[in-house]
Amino acid sequence: MTKSRVLIVEDEKSIADTLIHVLESEGFDVQWVTLGGDAIELVSQQSFSLMILDIGLPDMTGFEVCKKIRLISDIPIIFLTARNEEIDRVVGLEIGADDYVTKPFSPREVAARVKVILRRMNFQNNNLQENQSIVINDDRLKLAQSGCDFLIGEQSLGLTTIEFKLLSRLFEHSNVVLTREQLLDACGYASDVGYERNVDTHIKTIRAKVKKQLPDTELIKTHRGFGYCYNSGSSS
C-alpha cells in the first residue's frame, strides 16, 4: 500500500524532528523544508497528501504560502503557529487552510488531526457522486458542476472541503438545528478530538463568503446553546 505523503514546512528543527518522528511512526512518508518558497516549488512538482505549514517562516508568512499553494493545489493544509488570536484562525481558514494548531502542541494530537483530515478526504472522494445528487430547493444556491462547491448565480463561493461538507449538511436539513457534534460528523470528525470550536470559525467563514454576494441574506442562523441551521426562507 502506498504511504500518504506529508510535507512539513517549519523552520525550527526541534519541532520538525518531533513531528517527523511521530508521523513516520504512524506510517507516513514525510518530507521537510524550512522555506515557503521551497514548499511551493515542491507542491508544484510532486504529489503530497497533506501539508503542515508554520505561519512564521524566514522568507514569507504561512498565509502567503497558503495563498500561492491554493492557486495550484487543493492539498489539505494544517497551520502551525505560536499565535492564538481568533483573527489569525479566521484569516487562515478564509484563505483555504483545513485546520489550525497552536504551539505548544502535542505531536500525537497533530498526527491524529492529520489522520482525521485524510480520512475525511477519502470519505468525500468516495461519496462525490452522492454530493452531486443533492437536491437544490433554494433559488439562492446551486451545486457546482464539480460537486465540491456551491454557486450563487454563476459565482462560486470558493468553499474549502470542510466548508462544503458543513453547508451541505445544513442545507440537507433546512430549518433544522444541528449541533456542533452533528456537523462534525458530517465532516468525518469524531466529537472528541477538540474540533467543536473550529465549527464556529468555519461557519463564520462561510457566512463571510456568502455575504460578499448576498449581503442582506442570512443563510445560516445561530441558535445559542444548541447549534446552527440553514435558513430556507428569503432575505432577512
Stockholm file with secondary structure:
# STOCKHOLM 1.0

chainA/1-236         MTKSRVLIVEDEKSIADTLIHVLESEGFDVQWVTLGGDAIELVSQQSFSLMILDIGLPDMTGFEVCKKIRLISDIPIIFLTARNEEIDRVVGLEIGADDYVTKPFSPREVAARVKVILRRMNFQNNNLQENQSIVINDDRLKLAQSGCDFLIGEQSLGLTTIEFKLLSRLFEHSNVVLTREQLLDACGYASDVGYERNVDTHIKTIRAKVKKQLPDTELIKTHRGFGYCYNSGSSS
#=GR chainA/1-236 SS CCCCEEEEECSCHHHHHHHHHHHHHTTCEEEEESCHHHHHHHHHHSCCSEEEEESBCSSSBHHHHHHHHTTTCCCCEEEEESCCCHHHHHHHHHTTCSEEEESSCCHHHHHHHHHHHHHHHHHHHHTHHHHHTCCCCCTTCEECTTSSCEEETTEECCCCHHHHHHHHHHHHTTTCCBCHHHHHHHTTCCTTSSCHHHHHHHHHHHHHHHHHHCTTCCCEEEETTTEEEECCSSCC
#=GC SS_cons         CCCCEEEEECSCHHHHHHHHHHHHHTTCEEEEESCHHHHHHHHHHSCCSEEEEESBCSSSBHHHHHHHHTTTCCCCEEEEESCCCHHHHHHHHHTTCSEEEESSCCHHHHHHHHHHHHHHHHHHHHTHHHHHTCCCCCTTCEECTTSSCEEETTEECCCCHHHHHHHHHHHHTTTCCBCHHHHHHHTTCCTTSSCHHHHHHHHHHHHHHHHHHCTTCCCEEEETTTEEEECCSSCC
//
